[in-house]
């Protein structure tokens, strides 16, 4: 009875609150005096009777009145919009004022300002300041999503006093996109976070069992007689870099040290009131955090996140295939990315002739790049990116002669994305095209690198009802890759396609082809509102689809489908604050009709009253399926039935010490994978945080692929021997991070990642017959220093073959230290130290102490960089 009454009260508050929101208006007032931006509300404008005061909780009690009073005023002049906010607090000594770098999320008292200047109820910006003065900003898209990749140039200050804390913000119009009008109506919202209570208060909330955020904003009036400012921003920079490495004795190209100055510029131009042009000349990304080390024994390329500022900012403008709906599940489905910006400036793809010494660049030089983004007409957004990379050459030294070889041709890349929205976001229709084109100087590279590639796609969505409860979304794309016969033949046989599979009757290698064509797509039906959620999808990637010249493709040749549903408890219960349970059934097939994976999946999440959380999932693969990649282009093998368990729990993230612990378990009939993972975060004082994320993995695989060998006597496997070994692999890694923020504009970041991984191979064997998990074990392999020699049939007719000893013990340490000082808004100095060291032994033994000792003694490569940039807004 008490529970029913509680629910009725909450529902009444929500209904009354929703009526109040509908009548709520925010009034902006023109300034009559300058604002001294110090975080103290001393100016007259902050005492206006139009202040916003009615805030509603989303957490911990959805729909209840905020426990502390908030008063917000909005002012404007001809240059900028201003926010003045007073956050009253009954216990000001308990305000969480934690100082971190800009955009770093941390548990702290905070005020966010959301604005939709186009008033399209789909997109916008957000600006935030926490109680210590840390700034946050980003963009809003798809009515519900946030993207913090955008960095505006604006100012905000905070001040803590005996009444609580206060904020002042100044946001220049040059940082916002809006259409010129005499009088403006913008959508706005505010959020206040009270950290110690885990309380979030909004002017207007999005209910937990509903979707849509920007479309709920209240209207802000009062702004008039202003003009969208023409945005011109130029940021020239200079760099100085010193590298100290250990190239080996007598290297004619590197004596262990080098010094490299650099100069370049980033530019932003406003074209009219709705379009932005971002350009860069000779960009430098030396201040970017290093990629983690990985041990990849699969046939799938490792995916790394983009970290370079020019490509990160505004990346969501080029997001394709996700709009309308807010959840895009995938089970054994790796969605092809049609635009993967790390392809621009990638490591050179061409080979270097055999030689004693080599000297090659780490990546292709980006000579210049430009992005044009914005809106052209109501509801139509556009984005296009163009980039040129230079021809790269390597020096190589053999027989006392130094020579030069081209290893990457001059290249041009283009991405164009457009999206038109209709009916207040109820429908959308978009397109994307990507182009990669190359000019070769040395003809040998035409055998190794695609000459050109074109991908084009269409996406869209429609809500199936007026309440936007059910959404149908989807996309489809087509690809064409061109090159000479040798290159396209190799492309057909690489790990994404495997056209050479001897038992695949629906694909075959065409040695005369000079192009490869394919198609892909994915369609979803989602339920967006209510406590019951529903998610289903059907996707496909044809065997010939390839978008890797400017995208990322994990695997071609697959159909994939799932249907899933679940329930979320948004009203606190006896043991929890929030909970959700769900499940799905899924299946993947190849284009030959064979099932390659399938099963059932169940997941759950609980937040308890003490703010501890528990996240788990269970997967069951109950049947044998066929594997068409294990033999790396050979015949199919079997996947045996198995199950998987994942579990992770975390303590209250408001505390100074936060601990998370969990693990993963996968078991099949003859293999297993186990992993233990933890997160440890310590915040000893308000401006220092330390986090460590250690992981230990143990993978036992009875059939890890080693190599394929031609042998006409192996008639049972189509004239090849597919060699495997039982692999016992153990891996320890940890991400260690220290953030020390001295002021909102001066910070030191330290990052290090140690990695120790060993792999021991035993029981060398070959596949006994296609479409099985049966192997013939080799009796007496001859193992010498660095080599393994196998005679597969003893005194029989088959010849012996040799391969490199696959056992390994690899250790590495990668990290950097970045001191960042924003000496004036938008202008920054970076001091960066990057160090890498590694060690490798041809043994499969995992010896933690010995490995750490060898790693510590290994020679290190060090890079020191200083970068000075200046923000100029003429």
N, C-alpha and C positions, 0 to 999 in steps of 0.2 A: 504493500500500500504506500509506504514511504517513497519507494522508487518511482511509482506511478505519479505521485504528487510532484516529485522533483522534476520529472520529465515534463509535466504540464507547465510547471513554473518556467522552465527553460524555454519551452516552445512559446509561451506567452511573451517572454522577454524578447525572443527573436522576432516574433510577429510585430510587436509594438516597436521594436528597434528598426525593423525594416521600413515601417511607415515613417518613422522619424528621419531615417536616412533619405527617403524620397523627398522630404521637405528641406533637407539641410542644404545650405548654400555657404560658400566661402567667398568673402568679399576682400579684394585687394585694394589697398589705399595708396594713392600717389604720395610720395615723400615730399615733405616741405623743408627738410633739413638733411644734411649728409649723415650717413651711418658710420660711426666709428666701430669697425668690425673687431670687437674684443670679447664677444661672448656675453657681455653685460648689457642688460636691457635698460639703458639709460635714456634713449631717445623717446620723444613724444609719441611716435607712430606705434610703439609697442604697448601703448595704453589705450588703444582704440576699442570702442564698444563692439566692433564686429569680430572680436576674437572668437576662435573656435575652441569649445570647451567640452563638448559631449563626446566622450570616447567609450567604446564598447570592447570588452574582452573577447579575444578569440581563444586564448589560453590563460589560465587553466580551466576557467568556467565559461564556455562559449555562450555569448549573448549577455553575460552579466555586466553590470556597470563597472568601469575601471576603479580599482581600489585607491588610486592616487589621482589627484587633479592635474590636468594638463591644459595650458592656455597657449594658443598659437595665433599670431598675427602675421599677415602677409602684406608687404609693401612693394612698391615698384617705382622706378624712375625711367628715364629714356634709355638707360644702358643695361639694367639688370632687374631681376626679381629678388626680393629679400624675404627671408623667413626669420621671425623672432619667436622663440618658444620658451616658456617657463614650465619646467617639470617639477611640480611640488612633490615633496617626499616627507612623510612623517618621521622617517629615520634617515636623515641625510648622511649620517656617519656610516651607513651600510650601503651607500651607492657604490656599485661596481664600476670603477673608472680604470679600465685596463688599456694601456697604450700599446698599439701594434702598428705595423706598416699599413699603408692605405689598402683597403679592400680585403684585408685578412680578417676572416670571420673568427670571433672569439666571444665568449660569454661576457657581456658588458651592457650597462645601461646605454640606450641608444635611441635616437630619433631619426626617422626616415621620412622624406618628403617625396611623394610620387606625383608625377605630372604627365598629362596626355595633351600636349599643346596642339596636336592636329585635331583633337577631339574625335578621333576615329573609333574610340572604345576598343582598340586592339593593341596599340603600341604606345610607347612613352619612354620616360627616363625616371631614374630615382637618384636621390642625393641624400646622404646620411652623415651624421656626426655622432660619435659616442661621447660619453661623459669625460673621457680623457683627451678629446680633440682629434681622434682618428677619423679620417674621411672615407666615405664609401660612395661609389657611383656606378652606374650601369644603365642598361636599356631594358625595356619591357617589350615582350613580343608574344604573339599567339594568345593574347588576352590573359595568360596565366604564368608565363615563364619570365625569368630574370636572366640577364647576361651581364656579368661584371667585366667583360673584356674591354668595354669602352671606357676611356679615361678622359674626363672633361677637365678643363682648366677653370676652376672656381675656388671659392674660399669659404671656410667655415671655422668657427671658433666655439669652444665650450667653456663653461665656468661653473664650478661647484661652490655653493654657499650654504648658509644656515637654513635656507628654505627648501633646498633641493639642488637643482642645477638648471642652467640656461644655455641656449644655443642661438647663435646668429649665423645665417648663411647668406652669401651673395652669389647669385648664379647669373652670369652675363647672358644676354639673349644670343650672343654669338655661339653659345654651346647648345642651343635649342633650335629645332627646325619647326617652323610654323608658317602659315599663310598670312599674308598681309590683309588686315581688316581694320575697320575704324574702331570697332569694339570687339573684344575677344571673350570667348567662353572656352575655358580649358577644363578638362577633367582632372581632379586632384584627390589625393588621399594622404593620410599621415599614419605612421605607426610609431608607437612608443614601446620600448622594451624595458621591463624592470627585472634585472637579471636575478636578483636573490629570490624572487618569487616565481621565476619562470613565467612571467606574465607578459603577454603581448596585447596591446590595446590599439585599436584602429578607429579612425573616424567612421569608416564603413568596412565591415568584415566580409570575407568570403566564407560562408559556412563550410564546415569540414566535409559534409556529405554533398557538396556542390562544386561546380567549376566556374571559371570566369573570375577575373580580378579587375582588370582595367575597365571592363564594361560596367562595373559597379561604382566607379568613381563618382563623387559629387561634383557639381558644377562650380567653378570659380569665376566670378564676374568682377567687373571694376577696372580691368586693364583696358586702356584705350589710348589712342594717339601715340602709339609706339610703332617702330618699324623693325622687321626682321633685319638683323645686322649682317652685312656682307662679311663672311668669315675668311680672313686671310691670316694664316699662321705659318711661320717658317721657323724651322728648328735646325740650324746648322750644328754640326758636331765635329770634333777632332778626337782622335784616339792615338794612344801610344801603347804598343804591345811588345813585351819581351818574353821569348820562349827559351826555356832551358831543358833540354831533353838528353837522352842517351841513345844516339843512333847506332852505336857500334864503331869499332875502330876502323880507321882508314876510309870512312864514308866521304866521298868527294863532294857531296852536296850539303852535308850538315856537320859542323864541328861541335854541335851540342848547344849552340846559342844563336839566336836570331832576334832582330829588332825590326819592328814593322809599324811605321806611323800610318795613319789613315785620316781621311776627311770625307764628309758626305753631308747629306741634309734630308730631313723629312719635311713635307709641306702639306698644308691643308688649305683648300680654297672653296669658298661658297659660290656656287654657280646659280644665280638667282636666289630664291628663298627656300628652295626645296631640295637642292642637290649639293653634295659635297664631293670634292675631288681630293683624294689623298695620294700623294706621290712620295717616292723615296729614290734617292740616288746613292749608289754604293752603300747600302745599309750595313750597319755593324750590329751584331747580336752578341757581343762579348759579355754583356751583363746577364745573359740568360743562364738559368740553372742547368747543370749537366744532366744528360739522360742517365738513368740507372743502367747498370750492367745486367745482362741476362744470359742464361745458358739455354739456347734454343736447339733442341734435337728434332724438332718437327719439320715438316715441309712447308709450313706456313710462315710468312714473313712476320717479324715482330712489329707490332704497332706502337708508335711513340706519339704522345700528345704534342701538339704544336705549342711552343713556348715563345716564339719570336713576336715581339710587340706589333710590328706592322701587320702581320697576318692574323694575329689574335683579334685585334680591334675590329669590330664589325663583322666578325666571322659568321654570326648567325644570319646576316643578310643573305648569305649563300647557302643556308641550310635548306635541304631539299627533301621532300617526301614526308615532312612532319608539320602538319598544320591542322587546325580545327580540333582534333582530339589532343589529349594531353598525356596519354600513356601509350607506349609502343613496345609491347612485350615481344620477346623472341626466345624460343627454346630450340637450341641447336641451329640457330639462324644467325649468321653474321651479316648484317646489313651492308651492302656495298656502299661505300662513300664515293659519291660522284666527284667531290672536290676534297682533296687531301693536300693542304698547302705545303706540307713538307716535301712534296715532289719538286718544288721550286727551290733550287739551290741544293739539291740532294748530292750525295757523294757520287763522283764520276762513275759511270756504268761500264766504260770500256776497259779492255784488258791492257796490261803492260807486257811487252815482250820479256821472255825469260832473261834475267840479268843478275849481276852480283849486287848492285845497289840501285835503289829507286828513290825518286823524289816526286811526290804527287800531291796536289791540293786535297784537303779534306772534303771540300764541297765546291760546286760550281758557283762562280762569282755572279751575284745578282747585279747586273749593270744598272738596271732601273726597273721600277714597278709603279703602277698607279691603280687606284680604285676610284670608281665613280659610283656613288650610292645616294639614294634618296627616293622621293616620290614624284611622279609625274601624273598629276591628275588625282581625283578622289579615289582612294583605295588601291592605287597602283604603285607598287614599290619596285625599284629597279636597282640592280647592282652589277657592275662589270669590273673585272680585274685583268690587267695586262702586265706581263713581266718578261724581261729579256735576261737570259743568262749567257755568259761569255763562253767562248771556246776554251777548253782546258787541255793543257798538255802536261805530260810527265817526262821527266828526265830519267834515263836509265843508263847504267854503266856496265859494260861487259867487255872483257879482253882489253882493258885499258883504253876503251873508246867510249866517249859519252855521246848519247843520241837522244832524240826527242820523238815522242809519239803522242798523237791526239788520243785522249781518253774520254772526252765529252764534247759533243758538237755544240756550236752555237744554237740556242733554242729560244723559241717563243711560246709563251703560255697565255691562254685566254680563258676566262670564265665569265659567262653572262647569265644572270638570273633575273627573272621577272615574276611578279605575283600580283594578281588582281583579286580583290575581295569584294563580295557583293552582299547586299542585304544585312548590314551591320555585322558582318563576319559569319553569316550563316552559310555562305558558300565561298569557295576560293578556287582559283585556277591559275597555275603557274607553269613555268618552263625553265630549263637550264640547258646550256651548251658549254662544253669544255673542249678546248683545242690545244694540242701540243704539236709543234712543228719544228723540225731540226734540219740544219744544213751541215753536211759532212765535208770535211776537208780530206780525210783519209778514207778510202773506199773500204778498208777492212772493217771499219766500225759499222758499216751498213749491215754486216753479218751479225752484229751483236746488239744493236739498239734499233728500236722502231723508228721508221722515218717520220711518221705522223700518226696522230690518233684523234678521233672525233667521237664525242659522246653527246647525245642530246636526249632530253627527257621531259615528260609532262607529269605534273602532280596536281592534286586538288582535294577538296573535301566538300561535303555537304551534310548539314544536320537534317535528320530525317523527321524531325518534329519541330514545332514552333518553340518549345521550351528548351531546345538545345540539349536534350537528354541523350539522344542516340546520334552518333556521328559515324559517317562512312568516309574513310580517307584512303588515298592510294596514290601510287606513282608507277610509271613504266618508263624504261629507258632503252636506248639502242646504242651500240658501239661499233666503230669501224677502226681497225688498226691496219696500217699499211707499212710495207717494207719489202726488201728483196726476198727471193725464194728461201735463202738460207735462214734469214731472220724469222720469217713467218713459220717455217718448219720448226725451228726451236721453240717459238712461242706456242705452237700447238702441243708441244711435248713437255712444257714446263709444269710446275707443281700445281698451277691453278686449273690446268686443262687435262693433261694426260690423255691426249687423243690416241696414243700408241698402245693403250691397253689391249692385250690380245683377245680378251673375252668380251669386249664391248663392241656389239655389232651395230651400234647407232652412231659411232664416231670413228673416223680414221684420219690418219695423217695424209695431207695432200702436199707432196713435195714441190708442186708447181705453183702453189698458191702465193700470191703477193698481197693478200689482205685476209683479215680474220674478222668475222661479223658475229654479233650476238645481241641478245635482248634480256631484260630482267624487269622485275616488278614486284610490288607488294601491295596488298589491300587489307584494310582493317575495318572491323565493326566494333565500336566501343560504346559503352554506357558511361556517360560523363557525370551523372547526378544520382544521388541517393546512396543509402548505406550498402545496397547490393551493387557490386560492380561486375562488369562483363567485358571480356576482351577476347577477340578472335582475329586470326589473320591467315592469309594465304600468300605465299611468296614463291618466286622462281628466279633462277639464274641459268640461262641456257649454257651449254658447253662452250660456245664460242664467245660469250660475253667477256670483255676485258677492258677495264677502265683504269688500269694501273699507271698509265702515263701521267695522269693528273688526279687520280683518285686512289682508292684503296679497295682491293678485292681480296677477300679471304679465300673464297672457294667458288668455282663455277659448277655447273652441272648439278643442280639440285632443285627439287620442289620441297617446300616446307609449309607446314600448316599446324595450327593449334586452336583450341577452344578452351577458354578459361573463365572462371568466375570466382566470386568470394564475397565476404561481408566485412564491413568495418564498423566497430563500435566507437562512435565519437563522443558519447556521453559517458563520463566516468562511472565505473562500477565499483563493487566492493573491493576488488583486488587490483584494479588497473585504472589508468587515466585514459588510455587509448589502446585499442587492439584491432588487429585485422587478421583474417585467415583467408586463404585462397588456394586454388589449385587449377591444374590444366592437364589436358591430354595433348600430346604432340607427336608428329611423325615427319620424317624426312625421307625422300626418295630421290634417286637419280633419274635422268631422262630415259634410261632403259627400263624403268618401272620397278627396280629393286629397292627395297627398304634399306636405308643405310643407318637409320637410328630411329628410336621411338620409345615412348614410355609415358609415365605419369609423373606429375610434379605437384608438390604441396609446399606452401610457405606460410609463415606466420610472423607477426611482429607484435610485441607488447611493450607499452610504457607503464611502469608501475607508479604507485603514488609517491614513492621516494625518488622518482625520475631516473631510476635504473631502467635499462632497456634490454630486451632479449629478441634476437633475430635468428630465425632458423629456416631451413628448407630441407625437403626430402625428395629424392628422385628415384624412380624404379624403372629399369629397362628390363622387362620381363621376358623378352624373346631374343633369339639369335637374329642378327641382322648382318648385312653384307658391307664390307669395308672396301672401297675402291681406291684408296690412297696408301694403304699400309705398305704395299710393295713398290711404291714410287714409280708408277707407270706400268706395273705388271698386273697379273690377274687378281681378281677379287679374293678376299679372305673373309673369315667370319668374325663378327663381334659377338662375344659371349654375353649372356645375361649378367646384369649387375645392379648395384644400387649405390646411392650417394647420400651422405648426410653432411649438412653444414650447420654450424651453430656458432653464434657470437653474442656475447653480452658485454654491456658497458655500464660503468657507474655514472653518477650524476655529474654532468659536464660543468656545473656551476662551481664545483669544488676546485681547490688549488691542485689537488692530485686526482687525476682521472685515469682509470684503468679499464682496459678492455681485453677480453680473452676469449678465444674460440678455436675452432678447428674444422678441418675438412676430412672426410673419409670416403673413399671410393673402393668398392670391393666387387670383383668379378670372380669367375671360377678359378682363375690362375694368376690374377694380378691384383695389386692393390696400390692405393695412393693414400698417404696420411700426411696431414700438415697441422702444425700448431702455430697460431698467430696471436699476437698481442699488440696492444697499443698502450703506451705509457706517456702521459702528459703531466708535466709539473710546472706550475706557475708560481714560483717562490715570491715574486714581487710583481707590482702592477705593470712593469714594462719589460719583463723577461719571461720567456717560456721555453721549455725544453720538451721535445717529444722524441720518443724512440719507438720504432715499430719492428721488433724482431720476428722472424719467421723461420721455422724449421720444417723442411719437407723431406719425406722419404717415399720414393717411387720405385716399386718393384714391377718391372715389365718383363714377362717371359719371352717376348718377341719384339725386340727393338731392331728396326731395320739398320743394316750396315752398308750393303752395297749390292749391285746387280752385276752378274757376269754372263757374257755370251758363252753358250756351250751347246752345240748341236745335239749332244747325247742326252740333254735334259728334256726329252720329248714330253715328259709328264707336266712340264711347266713352260711349254711353248718355246723351247730352245734357249732358255735363260735360267740361271740359278739365282734365286732371291735369298740372299744371305742375311740371317738374323742372329742375334745373341740375346741371352737373358741379361737384363740391365738392372743393377742395384745402384740407384742414384740417391745421394743425400746432398741437400743444399741448405745452407744457412745464409740469411741475408738480413740486413737491418737498415732502415732509413733513419738517420739521426739528424735532427734539426734543432738549431738554437736561434731564436729571434730575440734580439735586444734592441729595443726602440728607445732612443734617447729623447727625441721630440717627435711630433707628428711628421716632421720632414727629414729627420736624420735617424737612420736605422742600420743595424748590422745583422746580416743573415749568414749563418753557417750551415752547410749541408754536407753530409758524408754518407756514403753507402758502402759498407764492407760486404763482400760476397765470397763465400767458400762453397765450391761444388765439386763433388767427386762422382765418377761413374765407373763401376766395375762390371766388365762383361765376362760372362762365362757361358758354357753350353752353346758353342757356335753350331748353327743349324741352317737348314734351307727349307723352304716351303715344300711340303710333300705333294700337294695337289691343290688346284684352284678351288675356290669357294669352300675352303676348310680352314680350320685352325690346327692342322696337323703338320708336323715338321720332322724331317730326317736329321738326327743329331750326328754331327761329325765326330768320328772316333778319336783321332790323334792329330790335333792341330799342332803345327810346329811354330812355336813362338820364339822369335829372336828379338834382338834389340830394335824395337820400333816396328816390327812386322809380324803378321800372322799369315802362315802358309797352310792352305787346306788342299788335301787330295780327296775329293768327294766320294770316290768309289774304290780307294785302295789300288789294287792291281787292275782295275777295270779300264775301259777306254777313255774315260773322262780325264782331262788334263788338270793339273794342279793350278791354283791361282793364289795370289798374294794380295793382302790389303794392309793398310796401316793399322797398327795396334790401336783400337778405339778407346782404351782405358784413359781416363783423364783425372786430374786433380787441379782445378783452376781456382786461383784466388785473385781478387782485385779490390782496390779501394779507389773510389771516385768521389770527388767533392770539390766544393768551392766556398769562398768567403766573399760576400758582396757588401761593401759599405756604400750606402746610397744617401746622398744629401741633395734635397730639393732646395737650392739656395734662394730661389724665388719661384712663384707659381709657374709650373711648366718647365723650368730650367733645372737641370740635374747634373751632378757629378757622380760618377761611379768609380770605385776602386775595387778591382776584382783580382782574386788569387784563385787559380784552378790547379788542382793537383790530381794526377792519376798514377797508379802503380799497379803492377800485376806480376803474377808468378804462375808458372805452369809446370806440372810434373806428369810424366807418363805412367801414373799409377792410379788405381781406382780406390785407394784407401782414404777414408775420411778421418783425418786426424786434426781436430779443432785447434789444439794448442800449438802443434807443429806448424799448421797452416798460418796461424796468426803471427808466429815468430818469423816465418819466411816472408810473409807479406810485409811485415815491419822492416825487414832488412832489404827488401827489394828496392831497386833504384826508382826514384820518382821523377816524373816529368812535371814541370811547373810552368805555368803561364801567368804573367802579371800584366794587368791591363788597367789603363786609366782612360776614362771617357768623359768628355766635357761637352754638354749640349746647352744651347741657349734658346729660350722661347721668345720669339719676336712676333708681336701682333701689331703690325703697322696701322 
